[in-house]
């Protein structure tokens, strides 16, 4: 049986249903045809993300975005450096032809 790909919204809805109703995990997993191990992993990630969101300060919340932007810019600089070096080498090769 092929594995079903769940959207983030579906995962959230299922985890919230487990938290907001008296349905047992086994019944909920049967209802949605979700492996209980997979469900518990979703629930753990959901709760951990909630804890992090409630405990970090505003400054720390923006740090992850800044780190991601910094990493993206470093990668861009690396790519541009490689392209620039290739361009210089191609120009040097053309000079030799004249």
PASEBA-1860 file (N, C-alpha, C; in nm, 3 decimals):
! residues 98
1> XXXXXXXX> 0.085/-0.117/0.000/0.000/0.000/0.000/0.090/0.124/0.000 ~ 0.071/0.215/-0.097/0.156/0.333/-0.104/0.129/0.428/0.013 ~ 0.234/0.498/0.053/0.221/0.593/0.163/0.151/0.719/0.114 ~ 0.061/0.767/0.196/-0.013/0.889/0.162/0.069/1.008/0.205 ~ 0.070/1.113/0.126/0.139/1.237/0.161/0.038/1.329/0.228 ~ 0.063/1.363/0.351/-0.026/1.451/0.426/0.023/1.594/0.415 ~ -0.068/1.687/0.394/-0.031/1.828/0.392/-0.011/1.874/0.537 ~ 0.064/1.982/0.557/0.078/2.035/0.693/-0.057/2.068/0.757
9> XXXXXXXX> -0.150/2.120/0.678/-0.282/2.154/0.731/-0.357/2.030/0.780 ~ -0.344/1.920/0.706/-0.410/1.795/0.746/-0.349/1.741/0.876 ~ -0.217/1.747/0.884/-0.149/1.700/1.006/-0.194/1.782/1.127 ~ -0.200/1.913/1.110/-0.243/2.002/1.219/-0.386/1.969/1.260 ~ -0.473/1.951/1.162/-0.614/1.921/1.191/-0.627/1.791/1.270 ~ -0.552/1.690/1.231/-0.559/1.559/1.299/-0.504/1.571/1.442 ~ -0.391/1.638/1.458/-0.333/1.654/1.593/-0.428/1.734/1.681 ~ -0.484/1.842/1.627/-0.579/1.922/1.705/-0.703/1.842/1.743
17> XXXXXXXX> -0.748/1.756/1.652/-0.863/1.672/1.683/-0.831/1.579/1.799 ~ -0.708/1.529/1.803/-0.671/1.441/1.915/-0.667/1.517/2.047 ~ -0.633/1.644/2.041/-0.624/1.725/2.163/-0.760/1.780/2.208 ~ -0.851/1.797/2.115/-0.979/1.862/2.145/-1.097/1.767/2.160 ~ -1.076/1.639/2.138/-1.186/1.543/2.150/-1.146/1.431/2.244 ~ -1.241/1.349/2.276/-1.213/1.236/2.364/-1.185/1.109/2.284 ~ -1.166/1.122/2.153/-1.135/1.006/2.068/-0.997/0.954/2.104 ~ -0.985/0.825/2.121/-0.855/0.764/2.151/-0.763/0.767/2.030
25> XXXXXXXX> -0.635/0.757/2.056/-0.537/0.763/1.948/-0.557/0.649/1.849 ~ -0.584/0.530/1.899/-0.603/0.415/1.809/-0.721/0.439/1.715 ~ -0.831/0.488/1.770/-0.949/0.516/1.688/-0.921/0.627/1.588 ~ -0.854/0.731/1.632/-0.821/0.843/1.544/-0.731/0.797/1.430 ~ -0.633/0.714/1.462/-0.542/0.663/1.359/-0.614/0.574/1.259 ~ -0.708/0.494/1.307/-0.789/0.412/1.215/-0.876/0.501/1.127 ~ -0.935/0.603/1.188/-1.024/0.694/1.115/-0.953/0.757/0.995 ~ -0.827/0.796/1.014/-0.753/0.864/0.908/-0.650/0.774/0.839
33> XXXXXXXX> -0.644/0.648/0.878/-0.548/0.553/0.822/-0.406/0.605/0.838 ~ -0.374/0.648/0.960/-0.241/0.698/0.993/-0.175/0.599/1.088 ~ -0.051/0.569/1.063/0.025/0.483/1.153/0.042/0.557/1.285 ~ 0.016/0.491/1.398/0.029/0.559/1.528/0.168/0.617/1.554 ~ 0.272/0.551/1.506/0.407/0.604/1.522/0.421/0.738/1.449 ~ 0.364/0.744/1.331/0.366/0.869/1.252/0.286/0.976/1.325 ~ 0.168/0.940/1.374/0.085/1.036/1.446/0.158/1.093/1.567 ~ 0.221/1.008/1.646/0.291/1.055/1.766/0.408/1.148/1.728
41> XXXXXXXX> 0.473/1.121/1.615/0.581/1.210/1.570/0.524/1.348/1.534 ~ 0.408/1.351/1.466/0.343/1.478/1.433/0.309/1.555/1.561 ~ 0.250/1.482/1.655/0.206/1.545/1.780/0.324/1.602/1.857 ~ 0.433/1.527/1.863/0.552/1.573/1.935/0.609/1.700/1.870 ~ 0.617/1.702/1.736/0.666/1.821/1.666/0.574/1.940/1.688 ~ 0.445/1.914/1.685/0.344/2.019/1.705/0.360/2.082/1.843 ~ 0.370/2.000/1.944/0.381/2.050/2.082/0.516/2.120/2.103 ~ 0.622/2.064/2.049/0.755/2.126/2.064/0.759/2.263/1.997
49> XXXXXXXX> 0.701/2.274/1.879/0.698/2.404/1.810/0.616/2.505/1.889 ~ 0.510/2.461/1.951/0.429/2.549/2.035/0.507/2.598/2.155 ~ 0.582/2.507/2.217/0.665/2.545/2.332/0.769/2.649/2.291 ~ 0.833/2.626/2.179/0.936/2.720/2.132/0.875/2.856/2.101 ~ 0.758/2.856/2.039/0.694/2.982/2.005/0.656/3.062/2.129 ~ 0.622/2.993/2.235/0.580/3.062/2.357/0.696/3.100/2.448 ~ 0.812/3.042/2.429/0.923/3.070/2.520/1.031/3.160/2.464 ~ 1.039/3.178/2.336/1.147/3.261/2.282/1.104/3.407/2.276
57> XXXXXXXX> 1.201/3.493/2.285/1.173/3.636/2.280/1.158/3.681/2.135 ~ 1.112/3.803/2.116/1.097/3.856/1.980/1.231/3.859/1.908 ~ 1.335/3.900/1.979/1.465/3.910/1.916/1.511/3.772/1.868 ~ 1.493/3.671/1.950/1.533/3.537/1.911/1.449/3.485/1.796 ~ 1.323/3.525/1.790/1.235/3.479/1.682/1.288/3.526/1.548 ~ 1.345/3.647/1.543/1.398/3.700/1.418/1.536/3.648/1.384 ~ 1.606/3.591/1.482/1.742/3.543/1.458/1.745/3.430/1.355 ~ 1.649/3.343/1.359/1.645/3.233/1.262/1.630/3.285/1.120
65> XXXXXXXX> 1.548/3.385/1.104/1.530/3.445/0.972/1.658/3.513/0.926 ~ 1.726/3.582/1.018/1.851/3.648/0.982/1.959/3.547/0.945 ~ 1.964/3.437/1.019/2.063/3.333/0.988/2.035/3.272/0.851 ~ 1.910/3.250/0.820/1.874/3.194/0.689/1.911/3.291/0.577 ~ 1.884/3.419/0.598/1.919/3.521/0.498/2.071/3.529/0.483 ~ 2.143/3.524/0.594/2.288/3.527/0.590/2.343/3.409/0.510 ~ 2.288/3.291/0.535/2.330/3.171/0.462/2.301/3.184/0.314 ~ 2.185/3.238/0.281/2.148/3.257/0.140/2.244/3.353/0.072
73> XXXXXXXX> 2.280/3.461/0.140/2.371/3.560/0.082/2.512/3.503/0.066 ~ 2.558/3.423/0.161/2.688/3.359/0.150/2.692/3.266/0.029 ~ 2.584/3.193/0.008/2.576/3.103/-0.106/2.579/3.183/-0.236 ~ 2.507/3.294/-0.240/2.503/3.379/-0.358/2.642/3.435/-0.388 ~ 2.714/3.479/-0.284/2.850/3.530/-0.302/2.940/3.421/-0.360 ~ 2.926/3.300/-0.308/3.005/3.189/-0.360/2.977/3.162/-0.506 ~ 2.850/3.162/-0.543/2.813/3.137/-0.682/2.865/3.248/-0.774 ~ 2.855/3.372/-0.728/2.903/3.485/-0.808/3.055/3.482/-0.821
81> XXXXXXXX> 3.124/3.440/-0.717/3.270/3.429/-0.722/3.312/3.325/-0.826 ~ 3.243/3.212/-0.826/3.273/3.107/-0.924/3.246/3.157/-1.065 ~ 3.134/3.224/-1.085/3.101/3.277/-1.218/3.203/3.382/-1.260 ~ 3.245/3.466/-1.167/3.343/3.570/-1.198/3.477/3.508/-1.237 ~ 3.520/3.406/-1.164/3.646/3.338/-1.197/3.638/3.274/-1.336 ~ 3.526/3.212/-1.367/3.509/3.151/-1.499/3.511/3.257/-1.608 ~ 3.451/3.370/-1.582/3.450/3.479/-1.679/3.591/3.532/-1.701 ~ 3.668/3.549/-1.594/3.807/3.595/-1.606/3.889/3.498/-1.689
89> XXXXXXXX> 3.872/3.368/-1.664/3.948/3.268/-1.738/3.912/3.270/-1.886 ~ 3.783/3.291/-1.915/3.743/3.296/-2.056/3.800/3.419/-2.124 ~ 3.808/3.531/-2.054/3.868/3.653/-2.110/4.018/3.635/-2.132 ~ 4.085/3.569/-2.040/4.228/3.544/-2.055/4.254/3.454/-2.176 ~ 4.165/3.359/-2.200/4.178/3.272/-2.315/4.160/3.348/-2.445 ~ 4.070/3.447/-2.446/4.047/3.529/-2.566/4.166/3.619/-2.594 ~ 4.233/3.669/-2.491/4.349/3.755/-2.507/4.462/3.679/-2.580 ~ 4.473/3.552/-2.550/4.577/3.470/-2.611/4.554/3.448/-2.760
97> XX> 4.432/3.461/-2.803/4.396/3.439/-2.945/4.432/3.560/-3.031 ~ 4.443/3.677/-2.973/4.466/3.800/-3.052/4.605/3.810/-3.091
END
